[in-house]
């Protein structure tokens, strides 16, 4: 049992509008070999106006280091050929509450990840992710995550 407790964390998403289509996650803190498309747990260290830094999050590792990500209003494409269908309509509406001048075009276009950066993405229109605050650093990754429920 102590091996399990030392290696794994359990994550629970209690948000009223979740970013992923799961609520319970197992995080393997010893597994740092993340591939594009994996679920990844990380510490949010990106400055933003909505959430404090240091929170632990789980998202899809949609773009690996040294990738080009093309962000559209309804989809995200990566240079490796992956495509994600995720609308940003709900999140942009939420962000407009803080800044009424916010538009979809503020979050569309291309972004290139650096050699130690990952582009992370949620699965739902309520996801606040790299489309809005940019890539995360590899050093902030806690481990590979698995959706349980």
N, C-alpha and C positions, 0 to 999 in steps of 0.2 A: 504494500500500500504506500510506503514512503517513496518508492521509486515513481509511482504514478503521480503522487503529489509534487514531487520534485520536477517532473518533466512536463506535466500538463496543467493548464488552467481551463476553467470553464467560463465562457462568456455568455451573458444574457442580454438580449436587446429588448429593453422595455419601452422604447420610443412609441408614441402613439402613431406616428407615420414612419415605419421602418424603412431602411435603405436596402435591405436584403430580404429575400423571401424565406427567411428562417428566423427563429427567435433564440435558439440555443446552439452554442458552438463549443467545440473542444479545440483548444489551441495547444499545439505541440511546440513548446518553447525551445526544444533542442533541435528542431528541424528548421534550418535557415535556407534550405535549398528550394527556393521559390521559383516556379515556372509561370510564364504568362498563362492566365486563366485560373490559377489557384486562388483560393481564399487566403488572405493574409491579415494577420493581426499586427497592428502597429500603434505606436504612441504618436498622437497628433501634435506635432511641433510646428505646424504652419500657423503663423499669426493670421487671425481672421476676426471679424466683428461679431461672430455668432457663438463660438464655443471656446472655452479656455484651452490653452495649450496643456499638454500632458495627459489628456484623456486617451483611453484605449479604444481603438476602433477596429472594425473588421470590414474589409471591402474585397472586391475582386482585383487581383493584380493584372490589370488589363493591358498595360504597356510596360515592357521591361526596360532596363537601361539602354541608352543609345537608340531609342525608337522615335519615330515620328507618329504623332497621334493627330488625327483629323477629327475635330469636334463639330458636329452639326446639331441642329435643334432636336432631332429625333434619334440620331445614331452617332456612334463613335467608331472610327476605323483605325487600326494600327498598321504600321509598316510591315508587320509580319503576316498580315492578311486576316486578322481577327476582326469581327464586326459585332457590335453590341447595340441592340435596339433599346434605347432608354431616352424617354422624353424628358426635357428639362423644363416643361411648362409650369409644373407645380412649384418647383424650387425657385424659378425666376419670379413667380408671383410672390413668394415668401420674401425673397431678397428685396423686392420693390418696397416692402414695408419699411425697410431701413433706409433705402435710397430710391426715391420715386423715379429717378432718371435711368434706372437699370433696365437694360433690354437684352433680348436673346443674343444679339450680336456681340455683347460684352464677353460672352462665354463660348463663342464659336471660332473656328479657324484652326490653325495648326500649332502644335506645341512639340518641342523636342526634349526628350528626357536626357539628362546627363549620364555619365558613366556610373554614378552611384544613386540614381533616382528611378522611382517607379510611379507610373500613372495608375491610380486606383479608382475604382468605379463601383457604384451600387447598382442594384437591379431594378429599382423602382423610381417613379417620377419624383419621389420625395427625397432622393439621395443627394446629400451634400458631399461632394467628392472632388477629385482632382480637376474636373471641368471648371470649378469655381475658385479653388485655391492652389492649384498647381500640383506637381509631383511631390511625393514623400522621399525622404532620404533612406537609403538602405540601412543605415545605422539605427533608424527608428523602428525597424521591423522586429517584432517580438517573436514571431514564428508563424508556421503554417497553420491555418484554421480549417476546421471541418464542420459543416452544418449538421446538426444532430436532429433538430426538430423545427 
